[in-house]
Amino acid sequence: MHESHDVVIVGGSYAGLAAALQLGRARRSVVVLDAGKRRNRFAAHSHGFLGFDGGSPDAIAEAGRANVRAYSTVELREAYATEIRGKLDAFVVRTDSGELRARRVILATGVVDDLPGVPGVAELWGRGVYHCPYCDGYERARAPLAVLASSEMSLHQALLVSEWTTDGAMTLLLNGAFEPDAEQSAQLARRHIAIERTPVVRVRDGGKDRVTVELDGGRTLEVGGLFVQPKTRIAEPFAAQLGCELEQGPMGPIYKVDPMLKETTVPGVFACGDVGAMMPAVALAVADGTRAGISAHRTLVLPTH
Ligand SMILES: Cc1cc2nc3c(=O)[nH]c(=O)nc-3n(C[C@H](O)[C@H](O)[C@H](O)COP(=O)(O)OP(=O)(O)OC[C@H]3O[C@@H](n4cnc5c(N)ncnc54)[C@H](O)[C@@H]3O)c2cc1C
């Protein structure tokens, strides 16, 4: 006898748990599979999620798990999904501990950050090296800040991040990624952003909430925060296995979804949170998961396909 559920949710972080909450309240049989690798697990604090501003990312997720555990039809399971096949009403999800059948699948697997290869960046990720000024800018406001360029898009990041520091305390470290043209240089000058062309050799913890940027030739720069723009990728093979279309998000591929319903291009497969979002944030992942949970439920009840 196969284990069978109305919905299997792959990914039990903010988006997946929010979807599970809706489905649990609709009294549907749901299993949430989670491998426990939230994208923000490197950070000590999470900002900008109303009601939890400044809380630990794990505590926020645990509060979500506690809410979902209250519904007896939802099971939270520590497991890693390896393969998903099938079609509407007949999906098969293979995990490292067995196989499940489901009528609907919700993918809430998040994305993986491919960090710039500069030595030290990975070690300080979420603890001095950041990507989102809305998440981490306020705490560093007025300290000198820097953006480590990885493409021409870093120009916009530098212009934006400069909002969180004082005039003249912001540096764009080009590191050979691009060369600003006259108009771009003027934009940087208007926001009093210094351009540094010397290659970056490494970054390290400078103590006292500072990051030390070591430049080629021995010069160093002390900053309160270094901002980078990692490319993102979907680590799981489910899109190819199920035939879901992807589209280009700002930093990497994401699932193509109906913005309202969160359904992918394959009927019965939903994607929510960072894996299907143009803008990553805990609050948006929760909103997305809520939509996906409600939509998946409605397709179990209403004749839409
Ligand atoms: C350093 C850092 C700091 C951040 N700070 C903030 C902040 O302050 N405020 C804010 O709003 N946002 C912040 N973010 C963004 C935030 O982390 C994401 O927007 C949010 O985590 C997205 O939630 P999610 O549920 O979509 O995915 P995730 O939180 O990434 O969770 C995905 C889950 O799916 C699981 N999973 C993946 N594949 C499988 C599989 N095959 N089987 C089983 N489980 C699987 C993973 O293990 C993980 O638990 C930060 C991000 C980073 C990297």
The ligand as an SDF file (V2000), in Angstrom:
LIG
                    3D

 53 58  0  0  0  0  0  0  0  0999 V2000
   22.2480   35.9130    4.3740 C   0  0  0  0  0  0  0  0  0  0  0  0
   20.7810   36.1610    4.1210 C   0  0  0  0  0  0  0  0  0  0  0  0
   20.0820   37.0420    4.9340 C   0  0  0  0  0  0  0  0  0  0  0  0
   18.7340   37.2810    4.6880 C   0  0  0  0  0  0  0  0  0  0  0  0
   18.0890   38.1670    5.5100 N   0  0  0  0  0  0  0  0  0  0  0  0
   16.7860   38.4140    5.2940 C   0  0  0  0  0  0  0  0  0  0  0  0
   16.1030   39.3470    6.1410 C   0  0  0  0  0  0  0  0  0  0  0  0
   16.6770   39.9480    7.0540 O   0  0  0  0  0  0  0  0  0  0  0  0
   14.7830   39.5730    5.8740 N   0  0  0  0  0  0  0  0  0  0  0  0
   14.1060   38.9430    4.8520 C   0  0  0  0  0  0  0  0  0  0  0  0
   12.9070   39.1860    4.6770 O   0  0  0  0  0  0  0  0  0  0  0  0
   14.7500   38.0570    4.0460 N   0  0  0  0  0  0  0  0  0  0  0  0
   16.0620   37.7770    4.2420 C   0  0  0  0  0  0  0  0  0  0  0  0
   16.7060   36.8990    3.4200 N   0  0  0  0  0  0  0  0  0  0  0  0
   15.9370   36.2310    2.3440 C   0  0  0  0  0  0  0  0  0  0  0  0
   15.1870   35.0260    2.9190 C   0  0  0  0  0  0  0  0  0  0  0  0
   16.1080   34.1460    3.5200 O   0  0  0  0  0  0  0  0  0  0  0  0
   14.4070   34.2890    1.8480 C   0  0  0  0  0  0  0  0  0  0  0  0
   13.5960   35.1920    1.1080 O   0  0  0  0  0  0  0  0  0  0  0  0
   13.5220   33.2010    2.4750 C   0  0  0  0  0  0  0  0  0  0  0  0
   14.3040   32.3030    3.2230 O   0  0  0  0  0  0  0  0  0  0  0  0
   12.7530   32.4490    1.3870 C   0  0  0  0  0  0  0  0  0  0  0  0
   11.9540   31.4700    2.0070 O   0  0  0  0  0  0  0  0  0  0  0  0
   11.5760   30.1380    1.2350 P   0  0  0  0  0  0  0  0  0  0  0  0
   10.6380   29.4190    2.1310 O   0  0  0  0  0  0  0  0  0  0  0  0
   11.1550   30.4440   -0.1450 O   0  0  0  0  0  0  0  0  0  0  0  0
   12.9510   29.3240    1.0630 O   0  0  0  0  0  0  0  0  0  0  0  0
   14.0470   28.9020    2.1290 P   0  0  0  0  0  0  0  0  0  0  0  0
   13.9090   29.6680    3.3860 O   0  0  0  0  0  0  0  0  0  0  0  0
   15.3500   28.9690    1.4200 O   0  0  0  0  0  0  0  0  0  0  0  0
   13.6890   27.3820    2.4610 O   0  0  0  0  0  0  0  0  0  0  0  0
   13.6930   26.3570    1.5090 C   0  0  0  0  0  0  0  0  0  0  0  0
   13.5910   25.0480    2.2910 C   0  0  0  0  0  0  0  0  0  0  0  0
   13.3900   23.9630    1.3680 O   0  0  0  0  0  0  0  0  0  0  0  0
   14.2240   22.8840    1.7660 C   0  0  0  0  0  0  0  0  0  0  0  0
   14.4720   22.0390    0.5960 N   0  0  0  0  0  0  0  0  0  0  0  0
   15.0830   22.3740   -0.5640 C   0  0  0  0  0  0  0  0  0  0  0  0
   15.1440   21.3090   -1.3840 N   0  0  0  0  0  0  0  0  0  0  0  0
   14.5530   20.2880   -0.7280 C   0  0  0  0  0  0  0  0  0  0  0  0
   14.3090   18.9310   -1.0500 C   0  0  0  0  0  0  0  0  0  0  0  0
   14.6810   18.4200   -2.2380 N   0  0  0  0  0  0  0  0  0  0  0  0
   13.6850   18.1380   -0.1360 N   0  0  0  0  0  0  0  0  0  0  0  0
   13.3120   18.6460    1.0650 C   0  0  0  0  0  0  0  0  0  0  0  0
   13.5150   19.9480    1.4280 N   0  0  0  0  0  0  0  0  0  0  0  0
   14.1310   20.7490    0.5430 C   0  0  0  0  0  0  0  0  0  0  0  0
   15.4840   23.5770    2.2830 C   0  0  0  0  0  0  0  0  0  0  0  0
   16.2540   22.6800    3.0460 O   0  0  0  0  0  0  0  0  0  0  0  0
   14.8720   24.7400    3.0670 C   0  0  0  0  0  0  0  0  0  0  0  0
   14.5600   24.3620    4.3890 O   0  0  0  0  0  0  0  0  0  0  0  0
   18.0600   36.6340    3.6190 C   0  0  0  0  0  0  0  0  0  0  0  0
   18.7660   35.7640    2.8020 C   0  0  0  0  0  0  0  0  0  0  0  0
   20.1110   35.5330    3.0320 C   0  0  0  0  0  0  0  0  0  0  0  0
   20.8600   34.5890    2.1180 C   0  0  0  0  0  0  0  0  0  0  0  0
  1  2  1  0
  2  3  1  0
  2 52  2  0
  3  4  2  0
  4  5  1  0
  4 50  1  0
  5  6  2  0
  6  7  1  0
  6 13  1  0
  7  8  2  0
  7  9  1  0
  9 10  1  0
 10 11  2  0
 10 12  1  0
 12 13  2  0
 13 14  1  0
 14 15  1  0
 14 50  1  0
 15 16  1  0
 16 17  1  0
 16 18  1  0
 18 19  1  0
 18 20  1  0
 20 21  1  0
 20 22  1  0
 22 23  1  0
 23 24  1  0
 24 25  2  0
 24 26  1  0
 24 27  1  0
 27 28  1  0
 28 29  2  0
 28 30  1  0
 28 31  1  0
 31 32  1  0
 32 33  1  0
 33 34  1  0
 33 48  1  0
 34 35  1  0
 35 36  1  0
 35 46  1  0
 36 37  1  0
 36 45  1  0
 37 38  2  0
 38 39  1  0
 39 40  1  0
 39 45  2  0
 40 41  1  0
 40 42  2  0
 42 43  1  0
 43 44  2  0
 44 45  1  0
 46 47  1  0
 46 48  1  0
 48 49  1  0
 50 51  2  0
 51 52  1  0
 52 53  1  0
M  END
$$$$
